[in-house]
């Protein structure tokens, strides 16, 4: 179950989300691969769920592998997910 405040990384393919899961688990990140909530539009139907305090760490790990998600959402309440990052931010994030 996704808790309020947790983050969901959404990718554009099942292959990419599973590769990201492998990378993050290999780095010791506490995360879970879950079916994407119906409220989110995803191409692959899966998402990676993790704690919001790992936001920067996860983005750095995935950036180093050139495997950034399409979107990252934060669960605000039982049925609302706030988009907090999208692949439109890639150049800004990489250039910081």
Helices and strands as residue ranges (DSSP letters): E 7-10, H 14-26, E 31-35, E 46-50, G 52-54, H 55-64, E 71-77, E 80-86, G 87-89, H 90-95
